Amino acid sequence: MGPVISLRDAVSLAGRFPLLAGVTLDVAEGEVVHLRGPNGAGKSSLLRLCAGLVPIASGTAFVLGHDLRADRQSVRREVGLLGHASFLYDDLSVERNVRFAVRAARADLRGVDEALDRLGLGGRLRSTLVGSLSAGQRRRAALAVVVARRARRWLLDEPHAGLDAMGRTAVDELVRAASASGTTVVLASHELDRAGRLADRVVAVAGGRVVAAAEPSAPGVTAGPATPGAEGDDARQIAPSGEAEEDGRDVA
């Protein structure tokens, strides 16, 4: 069986600005891949591309056998995306939000109760309006949608963000269980140690391109010297490949 995600020189634009400047990447069935890179590197855009939400200007992109240049709609029903926005309705309860999303994806509703329980959203929280939840509880509810849909591929953007210690542990357990069942997981995270322990492979993204890849046990993922003035652990490990961000925009 070939890769479930296969990108070759994939370019995506926002107007004239390149969100992705030529990404080449293969991801195998059941693999957990950790995307690393500084803010604005293109990690979120890459996840959105794989979810069929970002159009391709040039290159090729296949996800689950779907050609994303010809058909982005079909892949959306088969992948679960956890983005920065929750895409939840504030005036619906947690349970109704999850059920609505599962129905929209034409998935089996029998996964709803298990997903809510595994993410600590049972009891009174399941009937609480999403607009009344804390940021961490909203994050759990958004992740419950991905879990309940039983999507074949998970695309997770900073899945630990806003969660307490118990929530972060729950995310780790869910990712490990999903991978063990054959689900492919691609996650973008600045939490290098935690995400590295979950991943089978680390992929470095900078300047809208994949610039390096390594096993998570490797001493470091590097792609040239550190960028002057860069901040954070990712910036020290990963240098952009020549493309400067325009106008300081964060497009990840």
C-alpha positions as CSV (number, residue, x, y, z in Angstrom):
1,M,0.0,0.0,0.0
2,G,1.3,3.5,-0.9
3,P,1.4,6.5,1.4
4,V,-2.0,7.8,2.7
5,I,-0.7,11.4,2.3
6,S,1.5,12.1,-0.7
7,L,2.5,15.6,-1.6
8,R,4.9,16.6,-4.4
9,D,6.0,20.3,-4.7
10,A,2.6,21.4,-3.4
11,V,2.1,25.1,-3.6
12,S,-0.8,27.0,-2.0
13,L,-1.5,30.7,-2.2
14,A,-3.4,33.3,-0.3
15,G,-3.7,35.9,-3.0
16,R,-0.1,36.2,-4.1
17,F,1.3,35.2,-0.8
18,P,2.6,31.6,-0.6
19,L,1.1,29.7,2.3
20,L,3.0,26.7,1.1
21,A,6.0,27.1,-1.3
22,G,6.5,23.6,-2.6
23,V,5.9,20.9,0.0
24,T,7.0,17.3,-0.6
25,L,5.9,14.8,2.0
26,D,4.8,11.2,2.3
27,V,2.9,9.8,5.4
28,A,2.3,6.1,5.8
29,E,-0.7,4.3,7.2
30,G,-0.8,4.4,11.0
31,E,2.1,6.7,11.3
32,V,2.3,9.5,13.8
33,V,4.2,12.5,12.4
34,H,5.2,15.6,14.4
35,L,5.4,18.8,12.4
36,R,7.9,21.3,13.9
37,G,8.7,24.8,13.0
38,P,8.6,28.4,14.1
39,N,5.4,30.5,13.8
40,G,4.6,31.3,10.2
41,A,6.5,28.2,8.9
42,G,3.3,26.8,7.2
43,K,2.5,24.0,9.6
44,S,-1.2,24.9,10.0
45,S,-1.5,25.6,6.2
46,L,-0.1,22.1,5.6
47,L,-2.7,20.5,7.9
48,R,-5.5,22.5,6.2
49,L,-4.2,21.4,2.8
50,C,-4.3,17.7,3.9
51,A,-7.9,18.3,5.2
52,G,-9.0,19.6,1.8
53,L,-9.5,23.2,3.0
54,V,-6.7,24.9,1.2
55,P,-6.6,24.9,-2.6
56,I,-3.5,23.9,-4.5
57,A,-2.0,26.3,-7.1
58,S,0.6,23.8,-8.4
59,G,2.2,20.5,-7.6
60,T,0.3,17.4,-6.7
61,A,-1.4,16.3,-3.5
62,F,-3.2,13.0,-2.8
63,V,-4.8,12.1,0.5
64,L,-6.5,8.7,1.0
65,G,-6.3,8.3,-2.8
66,H,-8.2,11.6,-3.4
67,D,-6.5,14.0,-5.9
68,L,-6.9,17.3,-4.0
69,R,-6.5,19.3,-7.2
70,A,-9.6,17.7,-8.6
71,D,-11.7,16.9,-5.5
72,R,-11.2,18.4,-2.1
73,Q,-14.7,17.8,-0.9
74,S,-14.5,14.0,-0.6
75,V,-11.4,14.0,1.7
76,R,-13.1,16.3,4.2
77,R,-15.5,13.5,5.3
78,E,-12.6,11.1,5.9
79,V,-10.2,13.3,8.0
80,G,-10.6,14.9,11.4
81,L,-9.1,18.3,11.8
82,L,-8.4,20.0,15.1
83,G,-7.6,23.6,14.2
84,H,-7.0,26.8,16.2
85,A,-10.7,27.6,15.9
86,S,-13.1,25.1,17.5
87,F,-15.8,25.3,14.8
88,L,-18.4,24.7,17.6
89,Y,-21.7,26.5,18.1
90,D,-21.9,28.5,21.3
91,D,-25.7,28.1,21.6
92,L,-25.6,24.3,21.4
93,S,-24.6,21.9,24.2
94,V,-21.4,20.0,24.1
95,E,-23.3,16.8,23.2
96,R,-25.4,18.4,20.5
97,N,-22.3,20.0,18.9
98,V,-20.6,16.6,18.7
99,R,-23.6,14.8,17.4
100,F,-24.2,17.5,14.8
101,A,-20.6,17.2,13.5
102,V,-20.8,13.4,13.4
103,R,-24.0,13.5,11.4
104,A,-22.5,16.1,9.0
105,A,-19.6,13.7,8.4
106,R,-22.0,10.8,7.9
107,A,-20.3,8.9,10.7
108,D,-21.8,6.5,13.3
109,L,-23.3,8.2,16.3
110,R,-22.3,5.3,18.5
111,G,-18.9,6.9,19.1
112,V,-20.3,10.1,20.7
113,D,-20.7,8.8,24.3
114,E,-17.3,7.2,24.4
115,A,-15.6,10.3,23.0
116,L,-17.3,12.6,25.6
117,D,-16.3,10.2,28.4
118,R,-12.7,9.9,27.3
119,L,-12.3,13.6,27.2
120,G,-13.9,14.3,30.6
121,L,-17.1,15.8,29.1
122,G,-19.6,13.5,30.6
123,G,-22.1,14.3,33.4
124,R,-23.3,17.9,33.5
125,L,-20.8,19.1,31.0
126,R,-22.4,17.2,28.1
127,S,-25.5,19.3,28.4
128,T,-23.6,22.6,29.0
129,L,-23.7,25.2,26.3
130,V,-20.4,25.5,24.6
131,G,-20.5,29.3,25.1
132,S,-20.3,28.7,28.8
133,L,-17.2,26.5,28.7
134,S,-13.7,27.4,29.6
135,A,-11.1,27.6,26.9
136,G,-9.7,24.2,28.0
137,Q,-13.2,22.6,28.0
138,R,-13.9,24.0,24.5
139,R,-10.6,22.5,23.3
140,R,-11.7,19.1,24.7
141,A,-15.1,19.4,23.0
142,A,-13.4,20.2,19.6
143,L,-11.2,17.1,20.1
144,A,-14.2,15.0,21.0
145,V,-15.6,15.8,17.5
146,V,-12.5,14.3,15.9
147,V,-12.6,11.2,18.2
148,A,-16.4,10.7,17.8
149,R,-16.2,10.8,14.0
150,R,-13.7,7.9,14.0
151,A,-11.9,9.6,11.1
152,R,-9.3,7.6,9.3
153,R,-6.8,10.4,9.6
154,W,-6.3,12.9,12.4
155,L,-4.8,16.3,11.7
156,L,-4.1,18.1,15.0
157,D,-2.9,21.7,15.3
158,E,-1.4,22.3,18.8
159,P,-3.7,19.6,20.4
160,H,-2.3,20.2,23.9
161,A,-2.9,24.0,23.9
162,G,-5.0,25.3,26.7
163,L,-5.3,22.0,28.5
164,D,-4.4,21.1,32.0
165,A,-2.2,18.2,32.9
166,M,-5.1,15.7,32.9
167,G,-6.3,17.0,29.5
168,R,-2.8,16.7,28.0
169,T,-2.4,13.2,29.2
170,A,-5.8,12.3,27.7
171,V,-4.7,13.7,24.4
172,D,-1.5,11.6,24.5
173,E,-3.6,8.4,25.3
174,L,-6.0,9.1,22.5
175,V,-3.2,9.6,19.9
176,R,-1.5,6.4,21.0
177,A,-4.7,4.4,20.8
178,A,-5.6,5.9,17.4
179,S,-2.2,5.0,16.0
180,A,-2.4,1.5,17.4
181,S,-5.8,1.0,15.6
182,G,-4.2,2.1,12.3
183,T,-5.3,5.7,12.3
184,T,-2.7,8.1,10.8
185,V,-2.0,11.2,12.9
186,V,-0.2,14.3,11.8
187,L,0.2,16.9,14.6
188,A,1.8,20.3,14.7
189,S,3.1,21.2,18.1
190,H,5.6,23.5,19.8
191,E,5.7,21.1,22.8
192,L,8.8,19.3,21.4
193,D,9.3,16.8,24.2
194,R,5.7,15.7,24.6
195,A,5.0,15.5,20.8
196,G,8.3,13.9,20.2
197,R,7.4,11.0,22.5
198,L,4.2,10.4,20.6
199,A,5.7,10.6,17.1
200,D,7.2,8.0,14.9
201,R,8.9,10.7,12.8
202,V,9.7,14.4,13.1
203,V,9.3,16.7,10.1
204,A,10.6,20.2,10.2
205,V,8.7,22.9,8.3
206,A,10.1,26.3,7.4
207,G,9.3,28.9,4.8
208,G,6.4,26.9,3.6
209,R,8.5,23.8,2.8
210,V,9.6,20.6,4.5
211,V,13.2,21.2,5.2
212,A,14.2,18.2,7.3
213,A,13.0,14.9,8.7
214,A,14.3,12.6,11.4
215,E,13.3,9.9,13.9
216,P,12.1,11.5,17.2
217,S,15.1,9.9,19.0
218,A,17.6,11.7,16.8
219,P,19.7,14.3,18.7
220,G,18.1,17.2,16.8
221,V,16.4,18.2,13.6
222,T,18.5,20.8,11.8
223,A,18.3,22.5,8.5
224,G,21.1,25.0,8.4
225,P,22.2,27.7,10.9
226,A,19.9,29.4,13.2
227,T,18.2,32.5,11.9
228,P,19.4,35.8,13.5
229,G,16.8,37.1,15.9
230,A,14.7,34.0,15.9
231,E,13.0,33.0,19.1
232,G,12.1,29.8,20.8
233,D,13.3,26.2,20.7
234,D,12.0,25.6,17.2
235,A,13.9,28.6,15.9
236,R,17.1,27.3,17.3
237,Q,16.7,23.9,15.7
238,I,15.1,24.8,12.4
239,A,16.1,27.6,10.0
240,P,13.9,28.9,7.2
241,S,15.0,27.9,3.7
242,G,15.4,31.4,2.4
243,E,11.8,32.6,2.3
244,A,11.2,35.5,4.6
245,E,7.7,36.1,6.0
246,E,5.9,39.0,4.3
247,D,4.7,41.9,6.5
248,G,5.2,39.9,9.6
249,R,2.2,37.7,8.9
250,D,1.8,34.5,10.8
251,V,0.4,32.0,8.3
252,A,0.9,28.8,10.2
